[in-house]
Amino acid sequence: MSTTHPHTPIGPAAPDAPPRPPAALKADDLTTRPLATSQTIPSAWYTDPEFHAFDRRYVLERSWQYVGPASRTAEPFSYISDFVAGNPVVVVRDRGGTLRAFYNVCKHRGGPLVTAPCGTARMLQCQYHGWTYRLDGMLRGVPRFDRTELFDKRDYGLTEIAVATWEGLVFVCLRPDETPPLAEIMDGIRERIEASETGHPAAARSACDLASFQFAARDTYDVNANWKVYVDNYLEGYHLPLVHPELCDLLDFGTYNTETFDWYSLQHSPIRADSDACGPANEQAYYYFVFPNLMLNILPGRLQVNRVDQVRPNACSVVFDYYYGELPTAADRAAADRTFSDRVQAEDIDICEHVQRGLESNAYDRGRFSYDLEGGVHHFQTRLKRAYHRATSVRPE
């Protein structure tokens, strides 16, 4: 793993006017209680528009956000771009081999520096008016600005942001001073996967070497539900028998287990039968959730990375990236996985959209947790309360 810390921003930072705490955020709602006695978070946290900007600033921007495969930035001048926490970003390998990240925003009038998801560039040039930046972020070329007075190019360089890699994946953080390093967040995941392969043949161990996996495809799903609704749904197997009967047949639901750690939780289950959708029988399926919006679905020979993005207070999108080991059947498996994921996501989207409407109704405010099957949801909501508590002067009674 390698990490690049941001330099002091080269250009002037964008104005930062932190959103006020939502009026519906009450002190007692931030109290954390044990799973067996806890209530779920209030429905307003999913439905009140004031929580939208609050979540972005104090939850998503204060976390490491997945961007894409490190293999696409392996060579000098290569870049990838994406949107994280509502902000356009570009990650580029400079001439000397240093990995850097910037807001994908020109300092002239906000135009994009790149518009493709990946590519190569020896300079970053605004696609609107042609301002040109070096790969260290310094402004170099400014067409037709000779008569503009009191203009110094040194004042208009790009704002650099934190970038790090983990197991072949690229992450950025918009507010690195407000969150632990990526290595601390992910600590223990790789070791757990490696330990699970102890005693297996070398071929099986290499099938779980995440850093060696190759990117295959990206799909994006739109969901008319708050991003936290989708996260809650991912974090429990309680709904599997009713919502996902096909998936429930493939996993050993009777031994489905959830473990919680500091920054992430893990759901895991043995695979019941040989399946293109999950893998060989008796192997483990691992479903990691890393707070606040990252999923790592680790199956034999493959990795699916999901990122849940805000869109509107009552809408989100889910990015699905597919990675595979060096397996002869990887191409066929990728096609089968995407077909299977389409079916599972259609089921999840349908139920999440129904839940959103239920949360917006007069009939519901908060509920209780299944001790056996909703520990992951409780863990996520506890971390969310901590993030809200840290962001406000509200104190639990």
C-alpha positions as CSV (number, residue, x, y, z in Angstrom):
1,M,0.0,0.0,0.0
2,S,1.2,3.5,-0.8
3,T,-0.1,6.8,0.5
4,T,0.4,10.3,-0.8
5,H,-0.4,13.2,1.5
6,P,-1.7,16.4,0.0
7,H,0.5,19.4,-0.2
8,T,-0.8,22.8,1.0
9,P,-3.4,23.7,-1.6
10,I,-1.7,25.5,-4.4
11,G,-4.6,27.7,-5.3
12,P,-7.1,29.5,-3.1
13,A,-9.5,27.0,-1.4
14,A,-13.2,27.1,-2.3
15,P,-15.4,28.9,0.3
16,D,-16.4,26.6,3.1
17,A,-19.6,27.4,4.7
18,P,-20.5,24.4,6.9
19,P,-24.2,23.6,6.9
20,R,-26.0,24.2,10.2
21,P,-27.2,21.1,12.1
22,P,-30.6,20.1,10.9
23,A,-33.4,21.3,13.1
24,A,-34.7,17.8,13.4
25,L,-31.4,16.6,14.9
26,K,-32.1,16.2,18.6
27,A,-29.7,15.6,21.4
28,D,-31.2,12.4,22.7
29,D,-31.2,10.9,19.2
30,L,-27.4,10.9,19.4
31,T,-27.3,8.6,22.4
32,T,-25.9,5.2,21.5
33,R,-27.3,2.1,23.2
34,P,-26.5,-1.6,23.0
35,L,-28.0,-3.6,20.1
36,A,-30.5,-5.4,22.3
37,T,-32.0,-2.2,23.7
38,S,-31.4,0.2,20.9
39,Q,-34.0,1.9,18.6
40,T,-33.3,2.6,14.9
41,I,-32.5,6.2,13.9
42,P,-35.4,8.6,13.3
43,S,-37.1,8.7,9.9
44,A,-36.3,12.4,9.6
45,W,-32.6,11.4,9.1
46,Y,-33.7,9.7,5.8
47,T,-36.3,12.2,4.7
48,D,-35.5,15.7,5.9
49,P,-33.7,17.7,3.1
50,E,-31.5,19.4,5.7
51,F,-29.7,16.1,6.3
52,H,-28.5,16.0,2.7
53,A,-25.9,18.7,2.9
54,F,-25.1,17.7,6.5
55,D,-24.3,14.2,5.5
56,R,-22.1,15.3,2.6
57,R,-20.0,17.7,4.7
58,Y,-19.7,15.8,7.9
59,V,-19.9,12.2,6.9
60,L,-18.9,11.7,3.2
61,E,-16.3,14.4,2.9
62,R,-14.7,13.2,6.2
63,S,-14.0,9.8,4.8
64,W,-11.9,8.0,2.3
65,Q,-13.9,7.6,-0.9
66,Y,-13.2,4.9,-3.5
67,V,-12.4,6.2,-7.0
68,G,-11.3,3.3,-9.2
69,P,-8.6,0.8,-10.1
70,A,-4.9,1.7,-9.3
71,S,-3.9,-0.1,-12.5
72,R,-5.3,2.8,-14.6
73,T,-2.8,5.2,-13.0
74,A,0.2,2.9,-13.0
75,E,2.2,4.8,-15.6
76,P,3.3,8.4,-15.7
77,F,0.7,10.8,-17.2
78,S,-2.2,8.3,-16.7
79,Y,-5.3,9.5,-14.9
80,I,-8.7,8.5,-13.7
81,S,-11.6,10.8,-12.9
82,D,-14.8,10.4,-10.9
83,F,-17.3,12.2,-8.6
84,V,-16.9,11.6,-4.8
85,A,-19.0,13.2,-2.1
86,G,-20.6,15.3,-4.9
87,N,-17.2,16.7,-6.1
88,P,-15.5,16.0,-9.4
89,V,-11.9,14.7,-8.9
90,V,-9.0,13.6,-11.0
91,V,-6.2,11.3,-9.9
92,V,-3.0,11.5,-12.0
93,R,0.5,10.0,-12.0
94,D,3.0,12.8,-12.6
95,R,6.2,12.7,-14.6
96,G,8.2,11.6,-11.6
97,G,5.8,8.8,-10.6
98,T,4.0,10.5,-7.8
99,L,0.3,9.9,-7.5
100,R,-1.6,13.1,-7.1
101,A,-5.3,14.1,-6.8
102,F,-7.0,17.4,-7.5
103,Y,-10.5,18.7,-7.8
104,N,-11.4,18.3,-11.5
105,V,-12.2,22.0,-11.6
106,C,-10.5,24.8,-13.4
107,K,-9.9,27.9,-11.3
108,H,-11.0,30.2,-14.0
109,R,-14.8,29.5,-14.2
110,G,-15.2,26.0,-12.9
111,G,-14.7,24.1,-16.2
112,P,-13.6,20.4,-16.2
113,L,-10.0,19.5,-16.7
114,V,-10.8,16.1,-18.0
115,T,-14.1,14.6,-19.1
116,A,-13.1,11.0,-19.8
117,P,-13.2,8.4,-16.9
118,C,-9.5,7.5,-17.7
119,G,-6.7,8.4,-20.1
120,T,-3.3,10.0,-20.4
121,A,-2.3,13.6,-20.2
122,R,1.0,15.4,-20.0
123,M,-0.9,18.5,-18.9
124,L,-4.3,19.1,-17.5
125,Q,-6.2,21.5,-19.8
126,C,-9.6,23.0,-19.0
127,Q,-12.1,21.7,-21.6
128,Y,-14.0,25.0,-21.4
129,H,-11.5,27.9,-22.0
130,G,-8.1,26.1,-22.3
131,W,-6.3,27.1,-19.1
132,T,-3.4,24.6,-18.7
133,Y,-2.0,23.1,-15.5
134,R,1.1,21.1,-14.9
135,L,0.7,17.7,-13.2
136,D,1.8,19.2,-9.9
137,G,-1.2,21.5,-10.1
138,M,0.6,24.8,-11.0
139,L,-1.1,27.0,-13.6
140,R,1.0,27.2,-16.7
141,G,-1.0,28.6,-19.6
142,V,-3.7,31.3,-19.7
143,P,-4.9,32.1,-23.2
144,R,-5.7,35.8,-23.9
145,F,-5.2,37.1,-20.4
146,D,-2.4,39.7,-21.3
147,R,-4.6,42.7,-20.5
148,T,-6.1,41.4,-17.2
149,E,-4.6,43.4,-14.4
150,L,-3.3,42.2,-11.0
151,F,-3.4,38.6,-12.1
152,D,-0.7,36.2,-10.8
153,K,-0.7,32.6,-12.1
154,R,0.7,31.4,-8.8
155,D,-2.5,32.3,-7.1
156,Y,-4.6,30.1,-9.4
157,G,-3.1,26.6,-9.2
158,L,-5.3,23.6,-8.6
159,T,-6.3,22.5,-5.1
160,E,-4.6,19.2,-4.3
161,I,-6.4,16.6,-2.2
162,A,-5.3,13.5,-0.3
163,V,-4.9,10.3,-2.3
164,A,-4.0,6.7,-1.2
165,T,-4.1,3.2,-2.5
166,W,-5.2,0.0,-0.8
167,E,-5.0,-3.5,-2.4
168,G,-5.0,-2.1,-6.0
169,L,-7.8,0.4,-5.3
170,V,-7.5,4.2,-5.4
171,F,-9.1,6.4,-2.7
172,V,-9.3,10.2,-2.1
173,C,-10.2,12.1,1.0
174,L,-11.4,15.7,0.8
175,R,-10.8,16.4,4.5
176,P,-7.9,14.2,5.5
177,D,-7.2,16.1,8.7
178,E,-10.7,15.0,10.0
179,T,-10.4,11.3,9.5
180,P,-7.8,8.5,10.2
181,P,-5.4,7.3,7.5
182,L,-6.8,4.8,5.0
183,A,-4.5,2.1,6.3
184,E,-6.0,2.4,9.7
185,I,-9.6,2.3,8.4
186,M,-8.9,-0.9,6.4
187,D,-6.7,-2.5,9.0
188,G,-7.4,-6.3,9.2
189,I,-9.4,-6.9,6.1
190,R,-6.5,-8.2,3.9
191,E,-5.2,-10.2,6.8
192,R,-8.6,-11.8,7.4
193,I,-8.9,-12.8,3.7
194,E,-5.4,-14.2,3.7
195,A,-6.0,-16.2,6.9
196,S,-9.1,-17.7,5.4
197,E,-6.9,-19.3,2.7
198,T,-4.4,-20.9,5.1
199,G,-4.1,-24.5,4.2
200,H,-5.5,-24.1,0.7
201,P,-3.4,-24.7,-2.4
202,A,-1.5,-21.9,-3.9
203,A,-4.0,-21.4,-6.7
204,A,-6.8,-20.8,-4.1
205,R,-4.6,-18.4,-2.2
206,S,-3.8,-16.4,-5.3
207,A,-7.6,-16.2,-6.0
208,C,-7.9,-14.0,-2.9
209,D,-4.9,-11.8,-3.5
210,L,-6.9,-8.6,-4.0
211,A,-4.0,-6.5,-5.1
212,S,-3.5,-8.7,-8.1
213,F,-7.1,-8.6,-9.3
214,Q,-7.8,-6.9,-12.6
215,F,-10.6,-4.4,-13.2
216,A,-13.3,-5.7,-15.6
217,A,-16.3,-3.5,-15.7
218,R,-18.4,-0.8,-14.0
219,D,-22.2,-0.6,-13.7
220,T,-24.2,2.1,-12.0
221,Y,-27.7,1.7,-10.5
222,D,-30.1,4.6,-9.7
223,V,-32.2,4.2,-6.6
224,N,-35.1,6.5,-5.5
225,A,-34.2,6.2,-1.8
226,N,-31.9,8.0,0.6
227,W,-28.4,6.7,0.5
228,K,-28.7,5.5,4.1
229,V,-31.7,3.3,3.2
230,Y,-29.6,1.5,0.7
231,V,-26.7,1.1,3.2
232,D,-29.1,-0.3,5.9
233,N,-30.5,-2.8,3.4
234,Y,-27.0,-4.0,2.5
235,L,-26.0,-4.5,6.1
236,E,-28.5,-7.3,7.1
237,G,-29.5,-10.7,5.9
238,Y,-32.9,-10.5,7.5
239,H,-34.5,-9.7,4.2
240,L,-32.9,-12.4,2.1
241,P,-35.6,-15.1,2.4
242,L,-38.3,-12.7,1.2
243,V,-36.5,-10.3,-1.1
244,H,-33.7,-12.5,-2.5
245,P,-34.9,-16.2,-2.6
246,E,-32.4,-17.0,-5.3
247,L,-29.4,-15.6,-3.4
248,C,-30.7,-17.2,-0.2
249,D,-30.5,-20.6,-2.0
250,L,-26.9,-20.0,-2.8
251,L,-25.7,-18.9,0.6
252,D,-26.0,-21.0,3.8
253,F,-28.4,-18.6,5.5
254,G,-28.5,-20.7,8.6
255,T,-24.8,-19.9,9.3
256,Y,-25.0,-16.3,8.1
257,N,-22.9,-14.3,10.5
258,T,-22.2,-10.6,11.2
259,E,-19.0,-9.3,12.9
260,T,-18.4,-5.6,13.7
261,F,-15.1,-3.8,14.1
262,D,-14.1,-0.2,14.5
263,W,-14.6,1.3,11.0
264,Y,-16.2,-1.7,9.2
265,S,-18.5,-4.7,9.6
266,L,-18.3,-8.1,8.0
267,Q,-21.2,-10.4,6.9
268,H,-20.1,-13.8,5.8
269,S,-21.5,-17.2,4.9
270,P,-20.4,-20.4,3.3
271,I,-21.5,-20.9,-0.3
272,R,-24.0,-23.7,-0.3
273,A,-23.7,-25.0,-3.8
274,D,-21.4,-24.5,-6.9
275,S,-22.6,-21.5,-8.7
276,D,-21.4,-19.0,-11.3
277,A,-23.0,-16.3,-9.2
278,C,-21.1,-17.1,-6.0
279,G,-18.4,-19.7,-6.5
280,P,-17.4,-23.2,-5.4
281,A,-19.4,-24.9,-2.6
282,N,-18.0,-24.6,0.9
283,E,-16.0,-21.5,0.1
284,Q,-16.7,-18.3,2.0
285,A,-18.5,-15.3,0.7
286,Y,-17.3,-12.1,2.5
287,Y,-19.4,-8.9,2.5
288,Y,-17.4,-6.0,4.0
289,F,-19.0,-2.6,4.7
290,V,-16.6,0.2,5.3
291,F,-18.1,3.3,6.9
292,P,-19.8,5.3,5.5
293,N,-20.6,4.1,2.0
294,L,-18.2,1.4,0.7
295,M,-18.9,-2.3,0.1
296,L,-16.3,-5.0,-0.7
297,N,-18.0,-8.2,-1.8
298,I,-15.2,-10.8,-1.8
299,L,-15.9,-14.1,-3.4
300,P,-13.5,-16.8,-4.7
301,G,-11.5,-15.3,-7.5
302,R,-13.4,-12.0,-7.6
303,L,-14.1,-8.7,-5.9
304,Q,-17.0,-6.4,-6.3
305,V,-16.5,-2.8,-5.0
306,N,-19.7,-0.8,-4.4
307,R,-19.9,2.9,-3.6
308,V,-23.2,4.5,-2.6
309,D,-23.4,8.1,-3.7
310,Q,-25.9,10.8,-2.7
311,V,-28.0,12.3,-5.5
312,R,-30.9,13.9,-3.7
313,P,-32.4,13.6,-0.2
314,N,-34.6,10.8,-1.5
315,A,-32.3,9.4,-4.2
316,C,-28.9,7.8,-4.5
317,S,-26.8,5.9,-7.0
318,V,-24.7,2.8,-6.5
319,V,-21.4,2.2,-8.4
320,F,-20.5,-1.5,-9.0
321,D,-16.9,-2.2,-10.1
322,Y,-15.9,-5.8,-10.9
323,Y,-12.4,-7.2,-10.4
324,Y,-11.1,-10.7,-11.1
325,G,-8.0,-12.8,-10.5
326,E,-6.0,-14.5,-13.3
327,L,-8.6,-17.2,-14.0
328,P,-9.3,-18.7,-17.4
329,T,-13.0,-18.2,-17.0
330,A,-12.9,-14.6,-15.8
331,A,-14.6,-13.2,-18.9
332,D,-17.5,-15.6,-18.8
333,R,-17.7,-15.2,-15.0
334,A,-17.9,-11.4,-15.3
335,A,-20.8,-11.7,-17.7
336,A,-22.6,-14.1,-15.4
337,D,-21.9,-11.9,-12.4
338,R,-23.3,-8.8,-14.0
339,T,-26.5,-10.6,-15.1
340,F,-26.9,-12.0,-11.6
341,S,-26.2,-8.6,-10.0
342,D,-28.8,-7.0,-12.2
343,R,-31.5,-9.3,-10.8
344,V,-30.4,-8.8,-7.2
345,Q,-30.2,-5.1,-7.6
346,A,-33.6,-4.9,-9.2
347,E,-35.0,-6.7,-6.0
348,D,-33.0,-4.4,-3.7
349,I,-34.0,-1.2,-5.6
350,D,-37.7,-2.2,-5.4
351,I,-37.7,-2.8,-1.7
352,C,-35.6,0.3,-0.9
353,E,-37.9,2.5,-2.8
354,H,-40.9,1.1,-0.9
355,V,-39.0,1.6,2.4
356,Q,-38.3,5.2,1.4
357,R,-42.0,5.8,0.9
358,G,-42.7,4.2,4.3
359,L,-40.2,6.4,6.0
360,E,-41.9,9.4,4.5
361,S,-45.3,8.3,5.7
362,N,-47.2,9.4,8.9
363,A,-47.0,5.8,10.1
364,Y,-43.3,5.5,11.0
365,D,-40.6,7.2,13.0
366,R,-38.3,4.5,14.4
367,G,-38.2,0.8,15.1
368,R,-36.1,-1.9,16.8
369,F,-33.3,-4.2,15.7
370,S,-33.2,-8.0,15.3
371,Y,-30.3,-9.0,17.7
372,D,-29.4,-11.9,15.5
373,L,-29.6,-10.4,12.0
374,E,-29.3,-6.6,12.2
375,G,-26.0,-6.0,14.0
376,G,-24.5,-4.5,11.0
377,V,-27.3,-1.9,10.7
378,H,-26.9,-1.0,14.3
379,H,-23.1,-0.6,13.9
380,F,-23.6,1.7,10.9
381,Q,-26.2,3.8,12.7
382,T,-23.9,4.0,15.8
383,R,-21.0,5.3,13.7
384,L,-23.4,7.8,12.0
385,K,-24.5,9.1,15.4
386,R,-20.8,9.5,16.3
387,A,-20.2,11.5,13.1
388,Y,-23.2,13.7,13.8
389,H,-22.2,14.2,17.5
390,R,-18.7,15.2,16.4
391,A,-20.1,17.7,13.9
392,T,-22.4,19.5,16.2
393,S,-22.5,21.1,19.6
394,V,-25.5,18.9,20.4
395,R,-24.8,16.7,23.4
396,P,-26.7,13.6,24.5
397,E,-28.6,14.0,27.7
